[in-house]
Amino acid sequence: MIEEMVEVACYAGGRYPERPQRVTWRGEEHEVESVESEWQEPRRRCFLVRLKGERFLQLYYYERPDRWTAVEVGGE
């Protein structure tokens, strides 16, 4: 499982990040259709998202050094 660097546009109401909305991954922008789950791990905030087109990514936000990574995963 190799994490790839990505850019993520998020909704941030009371905290950042709150809900991913768009992901620039492998040079293309993708709309997030839904956030399937989210959880906190030591050093990072995690999201399982469904992109339009039935692809799934696990997104990881590292507060320090303020970066996002992603891993493509199979559908549920």
HELIX and SHEET records of a PDB file:
SHEET    1   A 7 GLU A   4  TYR A  11  0                                        
SHEET    2   A 7 ARG A  19  TRP A  25 -1                                        
SHEET    3   A 7 GLU A  28  GLU A  41 -1                                        
SHEET    4   A 7 ARG A  44  LEU A  51 -1                                        
SHEET    5   A 7 ARG A  55  TYR A  62 -1                                        
SHEET    6   A 7 ARG A  67  VAL A  73 -1                                        
SHEET    7   A 7 GLU A   4  TYR A  11 -1                                        
END                                                                             
